Amino acid sequence: MDVTGKEMVINRKEMALKKVEKIKAGYTAFAETKEVAEFIRKQLAKEGINVHEDVTDLGSWFIVKD
């Protein structure tokens, strides 16, 4: 629970879709988990968006190609 006494629910798919929107706007996005990175990969492939993915120990960077 957070300080308001309400539980926080994080929707990973929604988070991934927001990051895809950032990528489409020309920004780099970072996925902290493998699950979110996989959602991003699938959505980018579905939309035909080509990016460079840099996988690190901490997560994956999705970098827009020119």
C-alpha positions in Angstrom: 0.0 0.0 0.0 1.1 3.6 -0.6 0.7 6.5 1.9 -2.9 7.0 0.9 -3.8 3.5 2.0 -4.7 2.3 -1.5 -2.9 -0.5 -3.3 -1.0 0.4 -6.4 -1.6 -1.8 -9.4 0.8 -1.4 -12.3 -0.5 -2.5 -15.6 2.6 -3.6 -17.5 0.8 -3.7 -20.9 -0.4 -0.1 -20.4 3.0 1.0 -19.4 4.5 -0.7 -22.5 2.0 1.1 -24.8 2.9 4.4 -23.3 6.5 3.7 -24.0 5.7 2.8 -27.6 3.9 6.2 -27.9 7.1 7.9 -26.7 9.1 5.9 -29.3 6.7 6.9 -32.0 7.2 10.5 -31.0 10.9 10.1 -31.5 12.0 9.6 -28.0 14.1 6.8 -26.5 12.3 4.5 -24.0 13.6 2.2 -21.3 11.9 -1.0 -20.2 12.8 -2.1 -16.7 11.5 -5.7 -17.0 11.7 -8.4 -19.6 7.9 -8.6 -19.6 7.5 -4.9 -20.5 10.3 -5.1 -23.1 8.5 -8.1 -24.7 5.2 -6.1 -24.9 7.1 -3.2 -26.5 8.8 -5.5 -29.0 5.5 -7.1 -30.0 3.8 -3.7 -30.4 6.6 -2.2 -32.4 6.7 -5.3 -34.7 2.9 -5.1 -35.1 3.1 -1.4 -36.2 6.2 -2.0 -38.3 8.4 0.4 -36.3 12.1 -0.2 -36.5 14.3 0.6 -33.5 17.6 -0.4 -32.1 17.3 -2.3 -28.8 20.2 -2.2 -26.4 19.8 -4.9 -23.7 21.6 -4.3 -20.4 21.7 -6.0 -17.1 19.2 -3.4 -15.8 16.8 -3.5 -18.7 16.3 -2.7 -22.4 16.7 0.6 -24.2 14.7 1.2 -27.3 16.4 3.8 -29.5 14.7 5.3 -32.5 16.6 4.8 -35.8 16.9 7.7 -38.2 
